[in-house]
Amino acid sequence: MTPQSPEPAAAVLRAGRWVRVVAWVIVIAAAAVFAWANRRDIPDAWHAARTANPWWLLAGLGWTALYLVGQAGMYAGAWRAVGLQGSMRELLQPSLAGGALNIVSKSAGMGGLAVFLARAKRVGEPAGLVTTAYTGVVVIAHATFTLTLAVVFVVMWVDGHVTRLELLAGAIFGVYVIAQVAVLAGALWSRAAVRRVYRTAGVAAHVGRRLLGREHGAFVPNDEAADELFEAVSALRRAPGRLAGALAWGMAVELAGAGLLWSVLQALGEPASPVVALSGYAMTVLFSTVGVLPGGLGFAEASLGAMLRSYGVSLPGTAAAVVLFRIGEAWIPLAAGLVALRLSGRERRDAAAPAFIEEGEGS
């Protein structure tokens, strides 16, 4: 059997297929748990949708579209900031797919990185720069939400709507953000620290490939990607204005979330102000973040319901608003992301097929 024989390639493809199957089982199982936990909301949502103002519901769908497109805009801005090519149109699919992974996992927003690294391998982008850009998006998303949350807490404090539970959740989120930024800054400020992180990840990946039979040699450290990442972050530190586009899209995402809730309340005939919608949106995201379940299950719904009731929204209106808002804020992005994940998997198989054929012909 020559080195170009198709048998090893076929074994690699089979192993990769099993990895994809396992990954899909995990994602689908998490999505099923998400849907099962909210199964009682489906009839209420259907009834609310039938009786609500259809034009305001259509406006809500528009805000949801802006929410999804805005996330792609953040990636496009970050990609340009580090010198990568990638339009919003090109990055929309991986953005949706990565968003779905982040919804069904508690990964501090880093779960979707796997989708972008797979795309980088397919299109020939440097992994270090992709990691830099993706991490930049995560940091910007946290920064824009932190700014939104600070404004909301001030408004709620003036209105007398801040509870001890909300203060506790805000404190937990603050510690979470500070710790994440401190770890990231500490690692990226030193070239040696970045290399250590990359080597640790490389060893883990090497062990995984050996277990799958995809690699047989010893691990050889390669600091090229780590140095790429360090140089890119250093450039961003010297010129933070490069991320202005991504930051603007991040604020658009926050606006879209609040706009979605406001449209839902208007559709249900609840005379709530934009301030109520912004406060409800911020509390939903806050409790989704600090909650222990993926997608903020239970925590998001309870916090939003309590917030709307405290502002005088009727009990039926609150129940319907929670259902419809969560459909636009979580269910639609999850469904769109699962479709995007499926399409991404199909593209990877299509890209791998010609290489396998060439190897077989050369045997």
Disulfide bonds with the S-S distance in Angstrom:
none
